[in-house]
Amino acid sequence: MSSAAGEYPVITHNLEASRFETRVQGWLCRCDYRLVDGVMHLVHTEVAPAIEGRGIAARLVQAALDHATATGLKVQPRCSYVRVYMRRHPQTQSLLA
């Protein structure tokens, strides 16, 4: 799933693990969620320090938010990174539970 330098990684929805994920240079990067009564609680975003600063976390969170939009879910940002991301992207505010 990882890509050559300069390319965007492919984000996949791992339904069994309740997360959006990708691998970059062998590192698993993820945005975990829990579904509760039609609300997607985004609980954890993780990118290894060795590969931070490439926009990987942002792409993971955006994939989760795109999924919420497509499936009619509301979002509860439990992860500090997701809260900051949603504040910086006002177009995501309509997803808030």
C-alpha positions as CSV (number, residue, x, y, z in Angstrom):
1,M,0.0,0.0,0.0
2,S,2.9,2.3,0.4
3,S,4.2,4.4,-2.4
4,A,7.3,5.9,-3.8
5,A,8.6,9.1,-2.3
6,G,6.4,12.0,-3.3
7,E,3.3,9.9,-4.0
8,Y,0.2,9.8,-1.7
9,P,-0.4,6.5,0.1
10,V,-3.5,4.5,-0.6
11,I,-5.9,4.7,2.4
12,T,-8.1,1.6,3.0
13,H,-11.0,1.0,5.3
14,N,-10.3,-2.0,7.5
15,L,-13.8,-2.7,8.6
16,E,-12.9,-5.6,10.8
17,A,-10.4,-3.5,12.8
18,S,-12.6,-0.4,12.7
19,R,-10.0,1.9,11.3
20,F,-8.7,3.6,8.2
21,E,-5.1,2.7,7.5
22,T,-2.2,2.7,5.2
23,R,1.4,1.5,5.2
24,V,4.3,3.9,4.5
25,Q,7.8,2.6,4.5
26,G,6.6,-0.4,6.4
27,W,4.9,1.6,9.1
28,L,1.2,1.1,9.8
29,C,-0.6,4.4,10.0
30,R,-4.1,4.5,11.2
31,C,-7.2,6.4,12.3
32,D,-9.3,4.2,14.7
33,Y,-13.0,4.6,15.3
34,R,-15.9,3.2,17.2
35,L,-19.5,3.2,16.0
36,V,-22.1,4.0,18.7
37,D,-25.7,4.7,17.7
38,G,-25.0,6.1,14.3
39,V,-22.1,8.2,15.5
40,M,-18.5,7.6,14.4
41,H,-16.3,8.2,17.4
42,L,-12.8,8.9,16.0
43,V,-10.7,7.8,18.9
44,H,-7.1,7.6,17.8
45,T,-4.8,8.7,15.0
46,E,-1.3,7.3,14.7
47,V,1.6,7.9,12.4
48,A,5.1,6.8,13.3
49,P,7.5,9.7,14.3
50,A,9.9,8.6,11.5
51,I,7.3,9.5,8.9
52,E,5.4,12.4,10.4
53,G,5.0,15.7,8.6
54,R,3.9,14.2,5.3
55,G,0.2,14.8,5.6
56,I,-0.5,11.1,6.3
57,A,-2.7,11.7,9.4
58,A,-4.7,14.3,7.5
59,R,-5.4,11.9,4.7
60,L,-6.5,9.2,7.2
61,V,-8.8,11.6,9.0
62,Q,-10.2,12.9,5.7
63,A,-10.9,9.3,4.5
64,A,-12.8,8.7,7.8
65,L,-14.8,11.9,7.4
66,D,-15.6,11.1,3.7
67,H,-16.9,7.7,4.9
68,A,-19.1,9.4,7.5
69,T,-20.5,11.7,4.9
70,A,-21.1,8.9,2.4
71,T,-22.9,6.7,4.9
72,G,-24.8,9.4,6.8
73,L,-22.9,9.1,10.1
74,K,-22.3,11.9,12.5
75,V,-18.8,12.3,14.0
76,Q,-17.5,12.7,17.6
77,P,-13.8,13.7,17.5
78,R,-12.3,12.0,20.6
79,C,-8.8,12.2,19.3
80,S,-7.0,15.5,19.7
81,Y,-5.6,15.4,16.2
82,V,-9.1,15.0,14.7
83,R,-10.5,17.9,16.8
84,V,-7.7,20.2,15.5
85,Y,-8.2,18.9,11.9
86,M,-12.0,19.6,12.1
87,R,-11.4,23.1,13.5
88,R,-9.0,23.9,10.7
89,H,-11.5,22.6,8.1
90,P,-14.8,24.4,8.7
91,Q,-16.5,22.4,5.9
92,T,-16.4,19.4,8.3
93,Q,-18.4,21.0,11.1
94,S,-21.7,19.8,9.7
95,L,-20.6,16.3,10.6
96,L,-20.3,16.9,14.3
97,A,-22.7,14.9,16.5
